[in-house]
Amino acid sequence: MNLERQLTPQGPRVAIAICTYNRDAGLSALLAVLGKQRLKALSDISVFLAVIDNSASGSAKAICSAYNEGGRFHLVYHHEARKGLAFARNAAVSMARARGATHIAFIDDDELPHLEWLQNLFDSLLSMQAAAAIGPVYPLFVAPPASWLPLTAFVTRRAPTAGLVNDGYTCNCIVDMSAIERGGLVFEARFNETGGEDTVFFKNLIANGGRIAWAEDAVVHEVVPGYRMTAQWLWRRWYRTGAIEAELAHFDPASTHGRLYNLARGIARIGLGGLRVVKGAVMSVSGRPEAFVASFYTLCRGAGLVASVFGSRYREYAVQTYR
């Protein structure tokens, strides 16, 4: 199937970018659901899929080749052998740019979108005259979660003000390519193993005058495997969030001023978090078992801030499987 024949010479051209790493089953499920998208202002010939395979072996290539035999949208495959989220996402942007895309949408290989996901993302961006739009991500648990698991901790969403939000993420978003070019935006390689590259990307987008629209109806569900359905996994994730927050502080985190600032913030959060843990323990005894696990949120973020001061970084994506 010829890509130039697939894309219209004028109008919007949307690249749906999927960065994948050793999740062949998840990628296959996602491609199947994407093939059922309901489009209105967009059309089949104005959409193509860009799959960036970040595995060492390039295991997704066979899946992508099979999809192109009869898939609804044209699919372009790229093997990014350099392991790292930023490398993969930058490769996606390069693929979109090379093929004349006006917009790039990101979705993860462990997610499943609602049938009007892409159209709703695109409509929200246009209606708000924004540079980007993001939507909510809700959990899809592979097994019934335990009663002590705080389910809201697995929800990713933002609280909009007048239809706009003040940060973004790549697990459910669309970005105007002109905003990327205008701001010279890239995903920074220093976040390859820790995550947070998307947080910095959208922070820079806003700093360059871009606005981010909230797309309430552009819903995505994230498949939550068993190993994530633990208190330890949540606590590690919150710890990592604190470490990333240290990198985004008002002051250079490597400077003396920046270190003292992050240390003070971290100690304050650990103190406040300790009080919340005590409150959570009381609520747990009173019939709210999930409250105890959730109460560690502030404490873990504080620990991440303090650890960053002493050079410790939680490299969540340095393991063999993106988690």
C-alpha positions in Angstrom: 0.0 0.0 0.0 1.6 3.3 -1.1 1.8 6.0 1.6 1.7 8.9 -0.8 -1.5 7.5 -2.3 -2.9 7.0 1.3 -2.4 10.6 2.4 -4.3 13.6 1.0 -2.2 16.4 -0.4 -4.1 19.0 1.7 -5.8 19.0 5.1 -4.8 17.3 8.3 -2.4 14.3 8.3 -2.3 12.5 11.7 0.5 10.1 12.7 -0.6 7.8 15.5 2.7 7.0 17.2 3.1 3.8 19.2 6.4 3.2 21.0 6.6 -0.5 21.8 9.0 -2.6 23.8 8.6 -6.4 24.1 4.8 -6.2 24.3 3.8 -8.0 21.1 0.4 -9.1 22.5 -0.4 -5.6 23.7 0.6 -4.1 20.3 -1.5 -6.6 18.4 -4.6 -5.8 20.6 -4.0 -2.0 20.2 -3.7 -2.3 16.4 -6.9 -4.2 16.3 -8.8 -1.6 18.3 -7.3 1.3 16.3 -8.7 -0.3 13.2 -12.2 0.3 14.6 -11.8 4.1 15.2 -14.8 6.2 14.2 -13.7 9.2 12.2 -15.6 12.2 11.1 -13.6 15.3 10.3 -10.6 13.0 9.9 -10.6 10.2 7.2 -8.8 6.9 6.7 -6.5 8.5 4.1 -5.4 11.2 6.5 -4.3 8.9 9.3 -1.3 6.6 9.4 0.4 4.5 12.2 4.0 5.0 13.2 5.3 2.0 15.2 8.7 2.5 16.9 10.1 -0.8 18.1 12.5 -0.2 20.9 13.3 -3.9 21.6 16.7 -5.2 20.9 15.5 -7.9 18.6 12.9 -5.9 16.7 10.2 -8.4 17.7 7.3 -6.2 16.6 8.3 -6.2 12.9 6.4 -9.3 12.1 3.2 -8.0 13.7 3.5 -4.8 11.7 4.1 -6.6 8.5 1.0 -8.7 9.1 -1.1 -5.7 9.9 0.0 -4.0 6.6 -1.4 -7.0 4.7 -5.0 -6.0 5.5 -5.0 -3.3 8.2 -7.2 -0.3 7.8 -4.5 2.4 8.1 -1.1 2.5 6.5 1.6 1.5 9.1 5.2 2.6 9.0 7.6 0.5 11.1 10.9 1.7 12.6 13.4 -0.2 14.7 15.0 2.2 17.2 17.8 0.0 18.6 19.0 2.6 21.1 17.0 1.7 24.2 15.3 4.6 25.8 11.9 6.3 25.9 13.2 9.6 24.6 15.0 8.0 21.7 11.8 6.2 20.7 9.6 9.2 21.0 12.0 11.4 19.0 12.1 8.8 16.3 8.3 8.9 16.2 8.4 12.7 15.7 11.0 12.3 12.9 8.8 9.7 11.2 5.8 12.0 11.4 7.8 15.0 10.1 9.3 13.0 7.2 5.8 11.9 6.0 4.2 15.4 6.2 2.1 14.8 9.3 0.4 18.0 10.6 -0.3 16.3 14.0 1.1 13.4 16.0 -0.9 11.4 18.5 0.8 9.2 21.1 -0.7 6.1 22.7 1.1 3.3 24.6 1.3 -0.3 23.6 -0.5 -1.4 26.8 -3.5 0.8 26.1 -6.9 0.4 24.3 -8.7 3.5 23.1 -12.4 4.2 22.9 -13.8 4.1 19.4 -13.9 7.9 19.0 -10.6 8.5 20.8 -8.7 10.0 17.9 -11.5 12.1 16.6 -12.3 13.5 20.1 -8.6 14.4 20.7 -8.4 16.2 17.4 -11.7 18.0 17.9 -10.6 19.2 21.3 -7.4 20.6 20.0 -9.1 22.5 17.2 -12.0 23.8 19.3 -9.6 25.2 21.9 -7.1 26.5 19.3 -4.5 24.7 21.3 -1.1 23.3 20.4 -1.9 19.9 22.0 -4.7 18.0 23.7 -4.7 15.2 26.3 -7.4 12.9 27.5 -8.0 10.6 30.5 -6.6 7.2 31.0 -8.5 4.7 33.2 -7.3 1.3 34.4 -8.4 -2.1 32.9 -7.3 -4.6 35.5 -6.4 -8.1 34.3 -7.9 -9.5 37.5 -10.2 -8.2 40.2 -8.2 -5.8 42.4 -7.7 -6.4 46.1 -9.9 -4.3 48.4 -6.8 -2.6 49.8 -5.7 -1.3 46.4 -6.5 2.4 45.8 -8.1 2.3 42.4 -7.9 6.0 41.8 -4.1 5.7 41.9 -4.2 4.0 38.5 -6.2 6.8 36.9 -4.3 9.4 34.8 -6.2 12.7 34.3 -6.0 16.4 34.9 -8.5 19.0 36.2 -9.0 21.5 33.4 -9.6 25.2 33.8 -11.7 26.7 31.0 -11.0 23.6 28.9 -7.2 23.9 29.4 -4.6 22.1 31.5 -1.2 23.1 32.7 0.8 20.0 31.8 0.7 16.9 29.6 1.7 13.3 29.1 2.2 11.0 26.1 0.0 8.1 27.1 -3.0 9.9 25.5 -2.3 13.0 23.6 -2.1 14.8 20.2 0.3 17.5 19.3 0.3 20.0 16.5 3.6 19.4 14.6 3.9 23.2 13.9 4.2 23.7 17.7 7.0 21.1 17.9 8.9 22.8 15.0 8.3 26.3 16.3 9.6 25.5 19.7 12.3 23.1 18.6 10.8 20.6 21.0 12.5 17.3 21.7 12.2 14.5 24.3 15.4 14.8 26.4 17.6 11.8 26.5 18.5 12.3 30.2 15.1 10.9 31.1 15.5 7.8 29.0 15.6 5.4 32.0 13.7 7.4 34.6 10.7 8.5 32.7 9.4 12.1 32.8 10.6 13.0 29.3 7.0 13.7 28.4 6.5 16.0 31.4 9.5 18.1 30.4 8.3 18.1 26.7 4.9 19.6 27.6 6.5 22.0 30.1 8.6 23.3 27.2 5.6 23.4 24.9 3.8 25.7 27.4 6.9 27.8 27.9 6.9 28.5 24.2 3.3 29.8 24.3 1.5 26.6 23.5 -1.8 25.7 25.1 -2.9 22.2 26.1 -6.6 21.3 25.7 -8.5 18.8 27.9 -10.4 16.1 25.9 -12.7 14.5 28.4 -14.2 12.2 25.8 -10.9 11.0 24.3 -10.8 8.0 26.7 -8.1 5.4 26.8 -7.9 2.3 29.1 -4.5 1.1 30.3 -4.2 -2.7 30.9 -2.9 -3.2 34.4 -1.1 -6.5 34.8 -0.8 -8.4 38.1 2.7 -7.1 39.0 1.4 -3.6 39.1 -1.4 -4.4 41.4 0.8 -4.1 44.5 1.4 -1.4 47.1 5.2 -1.7 46.4 4.7 -0.9 42.7 2.6 2.2 43.5 5.1 3.4 46.1 8.0 3.1 43.7 6.0 5.0 41.1 5.3 7.8 43.5 9.0 7.8 44.6 10.0 8.2 41.0 7.5 11.1 40.6 9.3 12.9 43.4 12.7 12.4 41.8 11.4 13.8 38.5 9.8 16.8 40.3 13.3 17.6 41.6 14.5 17.9 38.0 11.7 20.3 37.2 12.2 22.7 40.1 12.6 26.5 39.7 16.4 26.2 40.4 19.1 24.1 38.8 18.9 20.8 40.7 22.7 20.4 40.5 23.4 23.8 42.1 23.8 24.3 45.8 20.7 26.4 45.9 18.7 23.8 43.9 19.9 21.0 46.2 18.9 22.9 49.4 15.6 23.8 47.8 14.8 20.2 46.9 16.0 18.9 50.3 13.8 21.3 52.2 10.8 20.4 50.0 11.5 16.7 50.4 11.9 16.8 54.2 8.7 18.8 54.5 6.8 16.2 52.4 8.2 13.4 54.4 7.0 15.0 57.6 3.6 15.7 56.2 3.5 12.3 54.6 4.2 10.6 57.9 1.1 12.3 59.4 -1.0 11.2 56.5 0.3 7.6 56.9 -0.9 7.7 60.5 -4.3 9.0 59.4 -4.4 6.3 56.7 -3.7 3.6 59.2 -6.7 4.8 61.3 -8.9 4.9 58.3 -7.8 1.4 57.4 -8.9 0.1 60.7 -12.2 1.9 60.3 -13.0 0.0 57.1 -11.0 1.8 54.5 -8.1 -0.5 53.8 -7.1 1.3 50.6 -6.6 4.5 52.5 -3.4 3.1 54.1 -1.7 2.3 50.8 -2.8 5.6 49.3 -1.6 7.6 52.3 2.1 6.9 51.3 1.8 9.2 48.3 3.2 12.3 49.9 5.9 10.5 51.8 7.1 8.6 48.8 7.3 11.8 46.7 9.3 13.5 49.5 11.7 10.5 49.6 12.2 10.8 45.9 13.0 14.5 46.3 15.5 13.9 49.1 17.2 11.0 47.2 17.7 13.2 44.1 19.7 15.6 46.2 22.2 12.9 46.9 22.4 11.7 43.3 20.1 8.7 43.5 17.7 8.2 40.5 15.1 5.4 40.2 15.7 4.1 36.7 12.3 2.4 36.2 12.9 1.9 32.5 16.3 0.4 32.8 14.8 -3.0 33.4 14.0 -5.5 30.7 10.4 -4.6 30.3 8.9 -1.1 30.4 6.7 -0.9 33.5 
